[in-house]
Amino acid sequence: MAKFIPVFRRFMLISFTILVIFATAALLFLQQPQFGKAPQGERLERIKQSPNYKEGSFKNLYHTPFLSEGYSMTKITLEFIFKNFPRTSPMDTVPGIKTDLKAVPKDENILIWFGHSSYFIQLNGIRFLVDPVFSGRASPVPYSTQSFAGTDIYTVEDFPEIDYLLISHDHYDHLDYSTILKLEPKIHQVVCGLGVGEHFEYWGYDPAKIVEKDWDERLKIGENFTLHTATSRHFSGRSLKRSNTLWMSFVLQSKDYTLYVGGDSGYDTHFKELGKKFSGFDLAILDNGQYNEGWKELHMFSHEVLQAGNDLNAKRIMPVHSGKFKLANHPWDEPLETIVALNEENFHCPIVTPRIGEVVILNDSTQILSRWWRGMK
């Protein structure tokens, strides 16, 4: 027994040293600029005045667990890393079209998707860019969560000047450090949720460019054109602190067109409330993909997307949040195939499914777009 004690002590000392080294390395890694910066000072004081900020973090309208009942982070992480799910990434190159964005006449009302939840909108001569991610990955860790082959046909250099950069929330698949740095000279105004502006200011953006909003606020952006902020059911965070910045959706409302920019959201009553408030939408962009029973309150399954579109009284639905990154274990093309099939059975609402870079004509509700993923491996 006496001989065992020194050995045990050495083992404990070595183990403790290893833990200290790993903890120090992790803390140093988290100091890198891509993690952004937590709200502080006057920005934090403003956040504390929000009715949606309680007990040190932002809250959804209704109770929203980070993980569904019966699931743990350990179980989900181990399953994601070690279990072999079929077809979570395409073997074929994702098809795309390289539209010349700078050559699009400003009087054309169009939308161009770049995969996942990034897209360019031009409406009434105003140019919007939503949640751009052009770095090739949706993670702060190098060589992780890389984009599918063929999905990175656009770079920041391809863009004209952008009137409004809209950021729905600060997760890495929606707010990309590398892309944001390169875009800065082209951006006239950033519109984001409370607290997200801290990242932009830390990354060198002029505070005068940054407009931070709470839910249910508005910004007049032109004659007969208003940008509304609205709720969504999700969470936020880029480092150890969760939900210290606000997630949101947007409504672009012109004299002749109303467009819903959904961001990320689980299904809830806010869709029906927004449908009533705005008397329906010409197009609703909704997240459809990267879902899992373990976080079903945070992302919608395809049948919920269709129900949300119905609640919004949408004339057309554009499903996004798929086609570029693997963030869940379903087959990569399942969200698109499922929503089209369910819609044909039950809802019969036009589903907008452009290829990356393909022009969607906002004023043409009869535009026919291919089911480009069919036949791909």
C-alpha positions, 0 to 999 in steps of 0.5 A: 500500500505504501508503494502504491501511494507515490505512484498514485500521486504521480498519476494524479499530478500528471493528469492534473498537468495535462488538464491544465495544459488543455484548459490553457490551450482552450482559453487561448484558442477562445481569445482569437478574433473569430469568436467575436466579443460579448456585449459590454458597456452601453450596449449591455445596458441597452440589452438589459432594458429589453423585455426579452432579456431576463436572468442574464440572457435572451429568452424565447417567447415560450419555453424552449429547451436547448435539447429535447427531453431524453437527449444529452449533449454527450449523446448527440456529440458522440453520435454525430462524430462516430455513428455512420449515417448514410448520405449526409454529404453529397458525393457529386458536385452541387450544381450552380450558376455564376450569375454576374451580380454586378450586372443585375439592373437595379430595377429588377426584383430578384433573389439569388441563393448561395447555399444554406442560409446565405442569399442576395435580395434586390427589391425596389432598387435596394440591395440586401445580403443575408447571413453571408458565409463564403469562407468554405466552412461553418465553424471557427475550427479549421478544416471542420464543417466544410462546405460541399463541393461546388457550393463556393462559386461566389467570393466577396469580390463578386458582389456590388455594394450592399445597402443592408447586410442583414444578420439573423443571429451570430452562429457560425453558419450565419455570421462568418468572420472571414466573410464579414471582414472582406465585405466591410468596404462594400457594406453601407449598413448592418442590421442585426439583433441586440448585442450582435453589433459588438462583434462587428465593432470588434472586427473593425466596423464603424459603429455608425454603420451598425443598427441593432434592433429588438424584436418588433421594431422597424427601420424606414429604409426608403420611400414606401419601404420598411424593414421590420424585425420580428421574433424567431424561436432559436438561440445564439452564441459564439463562445462559452456564453449562450444567448447573450445576443438576440436572434431574429427574423426580418420582414421586408415590406415595400408598397407592392411586395412583402417578404419574410426572411425567417432566419433560424427558428423552431415552429411556434405561434409567431408565424401565425401572428406575423401572418395576421399582422402583415396580411400574408407574404408574397414569399417566405424564406424558412429554414428547412434542414439541419433538424434533429429530434434532439433539438426539435424546438430550435429547427423545423422539420419539413412538415413544420415548414409547410405549416409555418408557411401556411400560418404566414399566409405565404404565396410562395415558400423558399426552403433554405438551411440545406445544400451546403453544410452538414450540421445534422445527420439526415441525408443531405437532400432529405429536407428538399425532397421531403418538403416537395413531397409533403407539399404535393400531398397536402399544401400545394403552395409553390416551393422555390428551389433555385440552384446556387446562383440562379436568379429567382424573379420575385414578381413572377409567382409562376417561375418554374425551378428545377428539382436540381438535387434529384439524381445526385448521389 
